[in-house]
C-alpha cells in the first residue's frame, strides 16, 4: 500500500501540537502544489533520530506512554 502524503494540519493533529510547531521543527517534507506535504514514516523517523538534513529537530515521544 502506498503511504499518503499528509498536510501540516494532519501531522499537527497526529502529534497533538500546533501547525506552527510543525513548521518550527523543520520536519522532512516535499513541496507539492506550493504546499508542504509530509510522509508519516519520515516524520516519525526524524523525531526519533533527528533530521537527516542537519536541521534542529528535537526528538520527543510521539506515542502515548513512550519515554
Legacy VTK file of the C-alpha trace (Angstrom):
# vtk DataFile Version 3.0
C-alpha trace
ASCII
DATASET POLYDATA
POINTS 67 float
0.000 0.000 0.000
1.259 3.462 -0.875
1.675 5.858 2.024
-0.437 9.018 1.604
1.002 12.498 1.922
-0.191 14.471 4.944
-0.798 18.180 5.328
0.818 20.240 8.058
-2.517 20.276 9.906
-2.836 16.475 9.733
0.688 15.997 11.118
-0.008 18.548 13.854
-3.212 16.754 14.814
-1.449 13.373 14.999
1.312 14.802 17.205
-1.118 16.941 19.221
0.796 20.158 18.580
0.045 23.335 16.626
0.763 23.646 12.895
3.289 26.365 13.774
5.223 23.821 15.850
5.403 21.544 12.811
6.929 24.432 10.878
9.466 25.137 13.625
10.569 21.501 13.800
11.790 21.574 10.176
10.482 18.085 9.534
11.318 16.397 6.223
8.753 17.342 3.607
8.132 17.744 -0.110
6.661 20.769 -1.860
3.591 19.673 -3.799
1.276 22.252 -5.321
3.112 25.023 -3.481
2.450 23.453 -0.076
4.477 21.234 2.214
3.409 17.588 2.303
4.727 15.060 4.807
5.142 11.296 4.867
4.277 9.981 8.330
7.105 7.432 8.286
9.652 10.207 7.592
8.171 12.414 10.308
8.439 9.625 12.889
11.987 8.762 11.795
13.053 12.422 12.058
11.534 12.795 15.512
13.227 9.638 16.769
16.687 10.296 15.347
16.829 13.949 14.341
16.544 15.346 10.866
18.788 13.814 8.179
19.481 17.250 6.647
21.064 18.547 9.856
18.129 20.737 10.866
17.475 21.111 14.573
14.754 18.531 15.127
14.169 17.912 18.806
13.234 14.253 19.371
10.215 13.715 21.568
7.877 10.797 22.219
5.188 10.522 19.563
3.130 7.775 21.187
1.316 7.978 24.470
3.298 6.429 27.273
6.559 6.388 25.301
9.573 7.695 27.119
LINES 1 68
67 0 1 2 3 4 5 6 7 8 9 10 11 12 13 14 15 16 17 18 19 20 21 22 23 24 25 26 27 28 29 30 31 32 33 34 35 36 37 38 39 40 41 42 43 44 45 46 47 48 49 50 51 52 53 54 55 56 57 58 59 60 61 62 63 64 65 66
